Amino acid sequence: MNFSNKVVLITGAGSGIGRTAAIMFADRGARLAVNDISEQRGHETVEIIKQRGGEAAFVGGDVAKDAEKIVKKTVETFGKIDVLVNNAGIVPYGNIEETSDEDFTRTIEINVKGPFLLSKYAVEEMKKQKSGVIVNIASEAGLVGIPRRCVYSISKAALIGLTRSLAVDYVDFGIRVNAICPGTTYSQGLAQRVKASADPEETMRRMVSRIPMKRLGKEEEIAFAIMFAACDEASFMTGSIINIDGGSTMI
Ligand SMILES: NC(=O)c1ccc[n+]([C@@H]2O[C@H](COP(=O)([O-])OP(=O)(O)OC[C@H]3O[C@@H](n4cnc5c(N)ncnc54)[C@H](O)[C@@H]3O)[C@@H](O)[C@H]2O)c1
């Protein structure tokens, strides 16, 4: 896979899967617009890419509030946008009784409204060049029931709906739209959530035990799928929902 001359915008690229994907795209020639709500983490990713000889710029902002600004800054900096990866997301825990009105609204704003608006502004740019790819990072939680992930599951199922809707509406404009559904993956965010739990060892044991491969996913394994969904070699692939989960959704 080669991304020379491609401009790739990844949201939430200051950590975890987003950062790893940003580095891997840049290693293959892409110019990276690195978004994150955290300036510090976003700049760290830019520095890592630059130290490896790649090209990257920080495009800050909250995906829920600054979508238009994020796309605009990407185009001002690099002249175009070829790939948008809607990766930024939050993972609230809780069944419906444990989920407050505020939790619901905040999760839908970041996990659904952010990708909706970023895609809206990105397709305007992609239509001009009659090409582009959007990759939405959904989750196994959008496909199967996972205990105490009520609003998270709702948000990721919505992202799958957004993927199919955009794919069918923009197929004639040369724009492809795919979703990746990771299973539990050892990212920085996940490590923090495990550490903050009442019994981290037991939390980790439970997570691993429900995965048929009996291990967590690695950030690189998810990032490869993101790159595949975005690469020119996958030019016949749109509206695809790709599960990468150690077999979790096969049973
Ligand atoms: N790690 C997993 O097990 C797993 C499984 C399935 C799906 N996913 C999805 O993959 C994506 C990345 O997950 P991760 O585990 O790498 O996360 P992470 O917590 O390590 O990284 C997420 C990054 O997004 C940024 N972010 C959060 N809210 C933002 C906002 N409003 N605007 C811009 N940036 C924001 C954070 O600052 C952080 O740097 C998420 O959408 C998540 O739901 C993760």
The ligand as an SDF file (V2000), in Angstrom:
LIG
                    3D

 44 48  0  0  0  0  0  0  0  0999 V2000
   -9.6590    0.1950   21.8430 N   0  0  0  0  0  0  0  0  0  0  0  0
  -10.7080   -0.5720   21.6320 C   0  0  0  0  0  0  0  0  0  0  0  0
  -10.8660   -1.6440   22.2490 O   0  0  0  0  0  0  0  0  0  0  0  0
  -11.7380   -0.1900   20.6060 C   0  0  0  0  0  0  0  0  0  0  0  0
  -12.6660   -1.1600   20.1870 C   0  0  0  0  0  0  0  0  0  0  0  0
  -13.6380   -0.8130   19.2470 C   0  0  0  0  0  0  0  0  0  0  0  0
  -13.6800    0.4740   18.7360 C   0  0  0  0  0  0  0  0  0  0  0  0
  -12.7750    1.3970   19.1610 N   0  0  0  0  0  0  0  0  0  0  0  0
  -12.8830    2.7550   18.6150 C   0  0  0  0  0  0  0  0  0  0  0  0
  -11.6470    3.1460   18.0570 O   0  0  0  0  0  0  0  0  0  0  0  0
  -11.4840    4.5520   18.1930 C   0  0  0  0  0  0  0  0  0  0  0  0
  -10.1480    4.8440   18.8750 C   0  0  0  0  0  0  0  0  0  0  0  0
  -10.1240    4.1640   20.1140 O   0  0  0  0  0  0  0  0  0  0  0  0
   -8.8020    4.0980   21.0220 P   0  0  0  0  0  0  0  0  0  0  0  0
   -9.0260    2.9770   21.9660 O   0  0  0  0  0  0  0  0  0  0  0  0
   -7.5880    4.1460   20.1770 O   0  0  0  0  0  0  0  0  0  0  0  0
   -8.9780    5.4660   21.8420 O   0  0  0  0  0  0  0  0  0  0  0  0
   -7.9770    6.3700   22.6980 P   0  0  0  0  0  0  0  0  0  0  0  0
   -8.7830    6.7960   23.8760 O   0  0  0  0  0  0  0  0  0  0  0  0
   -6.6530    5.7270   22.9090 O   0  0  0  0  0  0  0  0  0  0  0  0
   -7.7750    7.6130   21.7070 O   0  0  0  0  0  0  0  0  0  0  0  0
   -8.8490    8.4480   21.3690 C   0  0  0  0  0  0  0  0  0  0  0  0
   -8.3170    9.8320   21.0430 C   0  0  0  0  0  0  0  0  0  0  0  0
   -9.4540   10.6260   20.6380 O   0  0  0  0  0  0  0  0  0  0  0  0
   -9.3290   11.9130   21.2040 C   0  0  0  0  0  0  0  0  0  0  0  0
  -10.6420   12.5200   21.3240 N   0  0  0  0  0  0  0  0  0  0  0  0
  -11.6170   12.2300   22.2360 C   0  0  0  0  0  0  0  0  0  0  0  0
  -12.6780   13.0340   22.0570 N   0  0  0  0  0  0  0  0  0  0  0  0
  -12.3640   13.8470   21.0310 C   0  0  0  0  0  0  0  0  0  0  0  0
  -13.0540   14.8990   20.3850 C   0  0  0  0  0  0  0  0  0  0  0  0
  -14.2690   15.2800   20.8010 N   0  0  0  0  0  0  0  0  0  0  0  0
  -12.4520   15.5410   19.3590 N   0  0  0  0  0  0  0  0  0  0  0  0
  -11.2140   15.1720   18.9370 C   0  0  0  0  0  0  0  0  0  0  0  0
  -10.5050   14.1900   19.5280 N   0  0  0  0  0  0  0  0  0  0  0  0
  -11.0790   13.5350   20.5600 C   0  0  0  0  0  0  0  0  0  0  0  0
   -8.6840   11.6820   22.5750 C   0  0  0  0  0  0  0  0  0  0  0  0
   -8.0620   12.8520   23.0540 O   0  0  0  0  0  0  0  0  0  0  0  0
   -7.7000   10.5530   22.2590 C   0  0  0  0  0  0  0  0  0  0  0  0
   -6.4140   11.0550   21.9380 O   0  0  0  0  0  0  0  0  0  0  0  0
  -12.7030    5.0440   18.9890 C   0  0  0  0  0  0  0  0  0  0  0  0
  -13.6840    5.5340   18.0960 O   0  0  0  0  0  0  0  0  0  0  0  0
  -13.2010    3.7950   19.6760 C   0  0  0  0  0  0  0  0  0  0  0  0
  -14.5810    3.8350   19.9640 O   0  0  0  0  0  0  0  0  0  0  0  0
  -11.8090    1.0960   20.0840 C   0  0  0  0  0  0  0  0  0  0  0  0
  1  2  1  0
  2  3  2  0
  2  4  1  0
  4  5  1  0
  4 44  2  0
  5  6  2  0
  6  7  1  0
  7  8  2  0
  8  9  1  0
  8 44  1  0
  9 10  1  0
  9 42  1  0
 10 11  1  0
 11 12  1  0
 11 40  1  0
 12 13  1  0
 13 14  1  0
 14 15  2  0
 14 16  1  0
 14 17  1  0
 17 18  1  0
 18 19  2  0
 18 20  1  0
 18 21  1  0
 21 22  1  0
 22 23  1  0
 23 24  1  0
 23 38  1  0
 24 25  1  0
 25 26  1  0
 25 36  1  0
 26 27  1  0
 26 35  1  0
 27 28  2  0
 28 29  1  0
 29 30  1  0
 29 35  2  0
 30 31  1  0
 30 32  2  0
 32 33  1  0
 33 34  2  0
 34 35  1  0
 36 37  1  0
 36 38  1  0
 38 39  1  0
 40 41  1  0
 40 42  1  0
 42 43  1  0
M  CHG  2   8   1  16  -1
M  END
$$$$
